[in-house]
Amino acid sequence: MTVSTAKLPVIDLSSPDRLSTANSIRQACVDYGFFYLANHGVEEELIEMAFEESRKFFSLPLDEKMKLPRKEHRGYSPLYAENLDPDSSSKGDSKEAFYVGPVRGSGNKAELNQWPSPGNFRSSSFMEVDNGVLSWKGHVSHDIVNQFRMNIFMLARVCSFGLEGVSSLPAADYCLRSAARRLISLIALALKLDEDYFVKVGALDDPEGFLRLLHYPGELGSSDEEPIYGASAHSDYGMTTLLLTDGVAGLQACPSYRALPDSRFVGRSGDNLGSGKMYHRYMGEFTIAKRICASVLCFIVNIGDMMERWTNCLFRSTLHRVMPTGQERYSMAFFMDPNPDCIVECLESCCSESCPPRFPAIRSGDYFTERFRLTYD
């Protein structure tokens, strides 16, 4: 595959012209499946705090991080533990991750999250800057651990629900609707639907919002035997993904190639999930997603497989990957997915006699259960 550089569309979430914004989103989702989201309302202070907590966590020794192993899609996943492209010959993706699930909601979903605690770090501590020098502190206080949990918790909550009730931040003097929810309403308009469509069908009633902290090491050495990927080529499973990066390059998208449903990936009932994608290897062109400006903390937004399914493949869930650049890289991905009981079926505005629905209706929770089964079994 060849690689080129292209500018992704920029969507201004603060624009008062919602119809024009929705039309721009529609064009971006049809052409690219990716766009930048500017003026999203998530405070720069909160983003910087979350990145700092992420760096502290990933700087811990491996044996300490492994005390929080990933289960129920929450917790720590070490280097090379995942391979997002099972057809790749790579030994695994050169990244480590920490997963945070919904931070509030029905049942015990919030209690499933795993958090660092002083008990996890008896023998070591976070690396901190002391008079300009990185050093290990000999003791981890409850305050440090609670700060990690609070900052990551608040970012996940702000992405899902907005800043209502988060009184410790300056922006809490007024109420912000969440970036994800405002974006979803604009996506509804972009699809020629009422802006509250996804609310009315129950998608945003106790939605599934997952935050993934990601760390890509710098120097990894080279291998003549197999390729090395930060994250191998894949498309995201869900509705939409909102990504924040530290400005280090590496993300590449392949909007010039259109994935097709793969008959190998079918549900137990014979339902073609349209989930596993069939990509013709070594075809298409990857474009580099460059950060627009260091002073503009934009989300990079991409459409997931579920939204592609919902729109009858009008909106594209684009193949993308992260390539090592020799620089250490941090990012945070927020996956906005619907309530598990929401029924995902082809939107009336996205089908016709000449373009009938490609997929049958499916319960969101069943869809994700099958996707994860196919990925991890």
C-alpha positions in Angstrom: 0.0 0.0 0.0 1.2 3.5 -0.7 1.1 6.3 1.8 0.3 10.0 1.1 -0.8 13.0 3.2 -4.2 14.4 3.1 -6.1 17.0 5.1 -9.2 15.7 6.9 -12.3 17.8 7.1 -12.7 20.0 10.2 -16.1 20.2 11.8 -16.8 23.0 14.2 -19.1 21.7 17.0 -19.7 25.3 18.2 -21.1 26.5 14.9 -24.6 28.0 15.2 -25.4 26.8 11.7 -26.4 23.3 12.6 -27.7 22.4 9.2 -24.5 23.4 7.4 -22.5 21.5 10.0 -24.7 18.4 9.5 -24.2 18.6 5.8 -20.4 18.9 6.3 -20.5 15.8 8.6 -22.5 13.9 6.0 -19.9 14.7 3.3 -17.0 13.7 5.6 -18.6 10.4 6.6 -19.4 9.5 3.0 -16.0 10.5 1.6 -13.6 9.6 4.5 -15.3 8.1 7.5 -12.9 10.4 9.4 -12.9 14.1 10.4 -11.6 16.5 13.0 -13.9 17.9 15.6 -13.0 21.4 16.8 -14.5 23.5 19.6 -16.0 20.5 21.3 -16.2 22.0 24.7 -14.0 19.5 26.6 -11.7 21.6 28.7 -8.0 21.7 27.8 -7.2 21.5 31.5 -9.0 18.2 31.8 -7.4 16.7 28.7 -3.9 17.7 29.9 -4.6 16.2 33.3 -5.8 12.9 31.8 -2.7 12.6 29.6 -0.5 13.3 32.6 -2.3 10.5 34.6 -2.0 8.2 31.6 1.8 8.8 31.4 2.1 8.1 35.1 0.3 4.8 34.9 2.2 3.5 31.9 5.5 4.4 33.5 4.9 1.8 36.2 6.8 -1.5 36.1 5.1 -4.2 34.1 4.4 -6.4 37.1 2.5 -3.6 38.8 0.4 -2.9 35.8 -0.3 -6.7 35.3 -2.1 -6.6 38.7 -5.0 -5.0 36.8 -5.4 -7.5 33.9 -8.0 -6.8 31.3 -11.3 -8.5 32.0 -14.9 -7.6 30.9 -13.1 -5.1 28.6 -11.7 -3.2 31.5 -8.2 -3.0 32.9 -4.6 -3.3 31.5 -3.5 -5.0 28.3 0.3 -5.3 27.8 2.5 -4.8 24.8 1.8 -7.3 21.9 -1.2 -8.8 23.7 -3.6 -7.7 20.9 -3.6 -8.0 17.2 -6.4 -6.0 15.6 -5.7 -7.6 12.2 -5.7 -11.4 12.8 -4.6 -12.0 9.2 -1.4 -10.0 9.9 1.9 -11.9 10.4 2.8 -9.5 13.2 3.4 -11.0 16.6 1.0 -8.4 18.0 0.4 -4.7 18.1 3.2 -2.7 19.7 1.0 -0.8 22.2 -0.2 -1.2 25.7 -3.7 -0.1 26.9 -5.8 0.6 29.9 -9.6 0.3 29.5 -12.2 2.1 31.4 -15.9 1.2 30.9 -19.1 3.2 31.6 -18.6 5.3 34.8 -22.3 5.3 35.7 -25.4 3.6 34.6 -27.8 0.7 35.5 -26.7 -2.5 37.1 -23.1 -2.9 38.2 -21.4 -1.7 35.0 -19.5 1.1 36.8 -18.3 -1.3 39.5 -16.6 -3.5 36.8 -14.0 -0.9 36.2 -10.5 -1.6 37.6 -8.5 1.2 39.3 -5.0 1.5 40.7 -4.9 1.4 44.4 -2.2 1.8 47.0 -2.3 -2.0 47.5 -1.3 -2.4 43.8 1.8 -0.2 44.3 3.3 -1.2 47.6 6.8 -1.7 46.2 7.0 1.2 43.7 5.4 4.4 42.7 4.6 6.7 39.9 7.4 8.5 38.2 7.2 12.2 38.9 9.1 15.3 38.1 11.1 16.5 41.2 12.9 19.8 40.6 13.0 19.0 36.9 14.3 15.5 37.3 12.3 12.3 36.7 12.4 10.1 39.8 10.6 7.3 41.5 8.7 8.2 44.7 9.1 5.7 47.4 5.5 5.7 48.5 2.2 6.0 46.6 -0.3 8.0 48.6 -4.1 7.6 48.4 -4.1 11.2 47.0 -2.1 10.2 44.0 -4.2 7.1 43.3 -7.4 9.0 43.8 -6.2 11.8 41.5 -5.6 9.2 38.7 -9.1 7.8 39.2 -10.7 11.2 39.4 -9.1 12.7 36.3 -9.7 9.6 34.1 -13.2 9.2 35.6 -14.0 12.8 34.8 -12.8 12.6 31.2 -14.9 9.5 30.6 -17.9 11.1 32.2 -17.5 14.4 30.3 -17.2 12.5 27.0 -20.4 10.6 27.8 -22.6 13.0 29.8 -21.1 16.5 29.8 -19.8 18.5 32.8 -23.0 18.6 34.9 -22.1 18.0 38.5 -18.3 18.1 38.0 -17.8 21.0 40.3 -14.0 20.8 40.6 -13.4 22.1 37.1 -13.6 25.8 36.0 -15.9 24.8 33.1 -18.5 23.4 35.6 -19.7 26.9 36.2 -22.0 26.2 33.3 -23.5 23.0 31.9 -22.0 21.5 28.7 -23.8 18.9 26.8 -21.3 16.2 26.0 -19.2 16.3 22.8 -20.4 12.8 21.9 -24.1 13.5 22.4 -24.0 16.8 20.5 -22.1 15.0 17.7 -24.7 12.2 17.6 -27.5 14.7 17.2 -25.7 16.3 14.3 -25.1 12.9 12.7 -28.9 12.3 12.9 -29.4 15.6 11.0 -26.8 14.5 8.5 -28.8 11.4 7.9 -32.0 13.4 7.2 -33.5 12.4 10.5 -34.8 14.3 13.5 -31.9 15.5 15.6 -33.2 13.5 18.6 -33.7 10.3 16.5 -31.0 8.3 18.4 -32.5 9.4 21.7 -36.0 8.3 20.6 -34.8 4.8 19.6 -33.0 4.4 23.0 -29.4 4.5 21.7 -28.4 7.1 24.2 -30.4 5.7 27.1 -27.6 4.5 29.4 -25.2 4.2 26.5 -22.0 2.1 26.4 -19.1 4.5 26.6 -15.6 3.1 26.8 -12.4 5.1 27.3 -9.1 3.5 26.2 -5.8 5.0 27.3 -3.1 4.0 24.8 0.7 4.0 24.9 3.0 3.3 21.9 6.7 2.9 22.9 9.3 4.7 20.9 12.2 2.6 19.8 11.2 -1.0 19.1 14.1 -2.2 17.0 13.5 -3.6 13.5 12.5 -6.9 12.1 13.2 -8.3 8.7 10.9 -11.2 9.3 7.6 -9.5 10.2 6.1 -6.1 10.1 5.8 -4.0 13.2 2.5 -2.0 13.8 1.5 0.2 16.6 -2.1 -0.9 15.8 -2.6 -3.1 12.8 -5.1 -2.3 10.1 -8.7 -2.5 11.4 -12.0 -0.7 11.5 -13.8 0.1 14.8 -16.7 -2.0 16.0 -19.2 0.6 17.2 -21.1 3.8 16.6 -18.4 6.6 16.7 -14.9 6.9 18.1 -13.5 10.2 19.5 -9.7 10.2 19.6 -7.3 12.6 21.4 -3.6 12.4 20.7 -0.5 14.0 22.1 0.4 15.4 18.7 2.9 12.6 17.7 2.2 11.3 14.2 1.4 7.7 13.4 -2.3 7.4 12.6 -3.1 6.4 9.0 -6.4 5.9 7.4 -7.4 4.2 4.1 -10.5 6.0 2.9 -9.8 5.0 -0.8 -10.6 1.4 0.0 -14.1 0.2 0.8 -14.5 -2.8 3.0 -17.1 -5.5 2.2 -18.9 -7.8 4.6 -17.0 -11.1 4.9 -19.1 -14.3 4.9 -16.7 -15.8 7.3 -18.1 -13.5 10.1 -21.7 -14.6 10.7 -23.7 -14.7 13.9 -24.9 -17.9 15.5 -28.3 -17.3 13.9 -26.8 -17.0 10.5 -27.0 -13.2 10.6 -24.2 -11.6 8.6 -22.9 -9.1 11.1 -21.1 -7.1 8.4 -18.5 -7.0 11.1 -15.5 -8.9 10.0 -14.4 -7.0 7.0 -12.8 -8.4 3.9 -9.9 -6.2 2.8 -7.9 -7.0 -0.3 -4.4 -6.7 1.1 -1.9 -4.4 -0.6 -4.5 -2.4 -2.3 -5.6 1.1 -1.6 -3.8 4.1 -0.2 -3.2 5.1 3.4 -3.3 8.8 4.2 -1.6 10.3 7.2 -3.9 12.1 9.7 -1.9 15.1 10.7 -2.7 17.2 13.7 -4.1 20.5 12.6 -2.5 22.8 15.1 -0.8 22.2 18.5 -3.0 24.9 20.0 -6.2 23.4 18.8 -7.1 20.3 20.8 -9.3 18.6 18.2 -10.9 15.2 18.5 -10.2 12.9 15.5 -13.6 11.3 14.9 -14.3 8.1 12.9 -17.3 6.2 12.1 -17.6 2.6 13.4 -18.9 -0.6 11.8 -22.2 -0.3 13.7 -23.0 3.1 12.3 -22.0 1.8 8.8 -24.5 -1.0 9.3 -27.2 1.5 10.6 -26.7 3.6 7.5 -26.7 0.7 5.0 -23.0 1.4 4.2 -23.7 5.1 3.3 -21.3 6.2 6.0 -18.1 4.4 5.9 -16.2 2.6 8.6 -12.7 3.2 7.4 -9.7 0.9 7.6 -7.0 2.6 9.7 -3.8 1.7 11.6 -1.0 3.2 13.7 2.5 3.0 12.4 5.6 3.4 14.7 7.5 6.5 14.1 10.4 6.1 16.5 8.7 8.5 19.0 6.8 7.6 22.1 3.1 8.3 21.5 0.1 8.6 23.8 -3.5 8.7 22.8 -7.0 8.4 24.3 -9.9 6.8 22.4 -13.5 7.2 23.5 -15.9 4.7 22.0 -19.5 5.9 22.0 -21.8 2.9 21.6 -25.6 2.6 22.1 -27.5 1.0 24.9 -27.2 -2.8 24.6 -31.0 -3.2 24.2 -31.1 -0.7 21.3 -32.2 -2.3 18.0 -29.9 -1.5 15.1 -31.7 -1.6 11.8 -31.4 0.1 8.5 -32.5 3.7 8.6 -35.4 4.6 6.3 -33.4 7.5 4.9 -30.6 5.1 3.9 -32.6 2.5 1.9 -34.9 2.4 -1.1 -36.2 -0.1 -3.7 -32.9 0.2 -5.6 -30.9 0.1 -2.4 -32.6 -2.4 0.0 -31.3 -3.0 3.5 -28.1 -5.1 3.5 -28.4 -6.4 7.0 -31.2 -7.6 9.2 -32.1 -5.8 12.5 -30.0 -6.8 15.5 -29.9 -6.0 19.2 -26.8 -3.9 19.9 -25.7 -6.0 22.8 -25.9 -9.2 20.8 -23.9 -7.5 18.0 -21.0 -6.6 20.3 -21.1 -10.0 22.1 -20.6 -11.7 18.7 -17.9 -9.2 17.6 -15.9 -9.8 20.7 -16.4 -13.5 20.4 -15.0 -13.5 16.9 -12.1 -11.3 17.9 -11.0 -13.1 21.1 -12.1 -16.7 20.7 
